[in-house]
Amino acid sequence: MPKSLKPIILLLTLALPLAVRAEGDDETWNNVIKTQYFPGKTISETDPLIELEAPYRAEDPAIVPLKVSAKIPQTPQKYIKKIWMFVDKNPLPFIGEFEFFPQSGKADLALRVRVNTYSNIRAIAETNDGQYSMVKKFVKASGGCSAPVGADLDEAMKRQGKVKFRIDNSFKTGEPLQTQLMISHPNLTGMQMDQMTRYIRKSNFIDHISVKFNDKPVLNADIDIAISADPNFRFYFVPDRPGELSAEFSDKSCESPVKREACTPGKHYTERYAVAP
């Protein structure tokens, strides 16, 4: 073997276990996330109630598309009550806690998130009878939480809180209807540099969303800085008759990007949309 190849082979040999460990690393989950959010809970990975779609290599770490699909329908007898989502290696792993109802029709959810470094992304489902199951995907991306704020931030702040619903008005009564909720909001992480001033912008992000149809809950969400700018959610609800779809949400700012002890409540927003066949 040529001597010049020996250092290269040695480096590749040393790097291989590191790559394997990175892709299968459950340390943060076992030692931090599970302990904090699910103490004492048994979470199955052998027969998951949901599927998770995520790109193996993200094109843009600040807008990584994720999709959760439920394997069971939402019925009053049994339904997925909550789905938690995490990016293990983000500075703040918590993406959100999403609450579903029988009126949701399907516990399906699509959204875009920030991924700061190569990491497992997890979705944990809880049913109304107390069962827990988890799926995970490994995603290669880096820099999503600290991706620079664009030069048009001032314009984005002027549009902050504007909402748009998108649904198919040719729906069938009593069947799940896919709905898209688009919110104009910079969702600042507190780790991003303003490209004009070169200062780090303080966090300012949507923290809670509530969606109802005819005053019945369809989706509740507690979310954090991992949600991408201009949050965009796709979910379902079952229209039993014509009525009104409403979304209420709030934002807040925190002194630390990753701690929530010192935060200031921000604005409260409401949007309503008439739904008719």
C-alpha positions, 0 to 999 in steps of 0.5 A: 500500500502506498504510504500516501494513502495510509493517513487517508484510510486512517482518517476515514476509519476514524470518521466512520464510527463518528458518522454512524454515531451521529446518525443514530445518536439518541443521547439528547433524547434519552438524557434530556428530552424524554426526561423533561417531557415524558417522565415515567412514560413508555413510548413504543417505536415498534408499532408507531401510530404515525409516519414522519416524512423529512428530507435526508438532506435539506435544501434550506436548513431554515425551511425544512419541510416535515409531514406527520401522517396518522395511521388511524382515523380520528373517532370519538372512541379512539383518536390521536390526542397530541403529537410532540415534535423535536429536533434533538440537536437544536439549541432548543429541541422543542418544535411544538406540542399539537393537540387534535380532536375527533373533529380534526378528522385526521391527525395529519400535520405538515409544517416547516422547521429550522434545523441547526445541525445534523440531527434526529427529528422526532414525532411522538403521538399520544392517543386518548387512551394513554398510549405513546409511540414515536417515529424519527428521521435523521436530517442533514442540515446546518445553520437553520436557527442562526440563518441571517435575517433578510434585508427586508425584515422591516417590511416583514414586521409591517406584515406581521400577523396577517393570515390566509386560509386556503381550503378546497370549497368543494368539500363533502360534508362529514369528510376530512378537509385539508386546510392550510393556515399561512401566517406572516411573521418573521418568527425570530429565534434570537440567534440571527444577525440583522444584515443591515445593522449587524446586531443580533435581533431579539427573539419574537415568535408565535407561541400559541395557535388555536383553530376552531370550526363553528367554535369547536376545536380542531387544532391547538398548538404550543410552538417555539423558535424551531418553526420557520419564518412565516409559519405554514401549517397544513391540517384537517378538519371535518365540516359537518355543515357550512360555518366559520373557521377561526384562527387565534394566535399570539407571539412573545419575546424572550431575553434568552433564545433557549430559556423561557423564564423571562419572556414578554407577551406580545400581540394577539391575532384573530382571523375568521374564514367562511366555509361553504360548500 
